[in-house]
Amino acid sequence: MPTFVTLVTRGADTLGAGAALYALTITTIALAAVAAPNAQRRHDARTVLKILMRRTDRNP
């Protein structure tokens, strides 16, 4: 049975991998928004980027 420290470490590793994947996704979409070959694709990439980067105010 894994110890508490092992479980915390695995959880931190998983969260770190998820954060890295999210950052890679944001970077890829940002590059697409800048370098897309036509205006419609650039607009679509910017729209997706806005959706992914949207923040909600949790403390009104």
Buried (B, 14 or more C-beta within 10 A) or exposed (E): EEEEEEEEEEEEEEEEEEEEEEEEEBEEBBEBBEEBEEEEEBEBBBEBBEEEEEEEEEEE
